[in-house]
C-alpha cells in the first residue's frame, strides 16, 4: 500500500488551510504527506511540521490531471479538481474536496493541527504594526488571490485606526493571529483570512465580510462553512 500522499492543491492559501484536516486524517492513518504548493506559501511549513511542504515545481506533477494516480509508493489526490470530478455545483467547490475523499466536510475544523509562532506574532503586533494590547483598531483585509494580487478597496471610517492585513517579508498569514484576535472590528473581503476568523476566537465586536467584486456578487461558495455570527455585505 502506498505510504505517501501528495495532495494536488498547490494554489489558494484558503484552499490549503481548508483541507488541512483532510491531510491530518491521512497522517493519522499512517501516511506521510508530501504537499507541493506555490512557493509564495512555503512559510506556512513552520506551522505544520507534520506535513512536508515543497515548491510544487519540484515534484514534476501534472497539475491539470483530474485522475488519482500513483508514483512509486505515493498516491496523488487531485483535490484541486474535486468539484469537476464530482460534477458538483459551483457553490460546493469547497465541500467537494472532502466529498472526493469521503471525509465529512462538516468536520473541516476538527483536524486543524497548527503550531503558532508566537515570537513572530508579537513582533508583527508590537514592532512592525506598532500596536498596543488593549488598543482599539479595525483590521481591514482587502487583498485576495495568490499573493494578494487582487484588491477590493474597503472604506472603513468609524474613528478607529485601520490596520491593513497585507504582506510583510518573513511573516505568514497565521502570524497575523494576535492581530486578528485583538481587533475591535474586522472587515474582510472573502479570502484565506476567513478560515482563521472561523478557527480562532476573536474579540471583535463585529466581523464584516464582503464579496470579491466584480468576480463574485455573493458569499454562497463559502458561507455554509461558517458557524460564527458574521455580517455579510452585498
Buried (B, 14 or more C-beta within 10 A) or exposed (E): EBEBBBBBBBBBBBBBBBBBBBBBBBBEEEBBBBBBBBBEBBBBBBBBEEBBBBBBEEBEBEBEEEEEBEEEEBBBBBBBBBBEBBEBEEBBBBBBBBBBBEBEBEEBBEBBBBEBBEEBBEBBBEEBBEBEEEBEBBBBBBBBBBEBEBEBEBEBEEEBEBBEBEEEEEBBBBBBBBBBBBBBBBBBBBBBBBBBBBBBEBEBEBBBBBBBEEEBEEBEBBBBBBEEEBEBEE
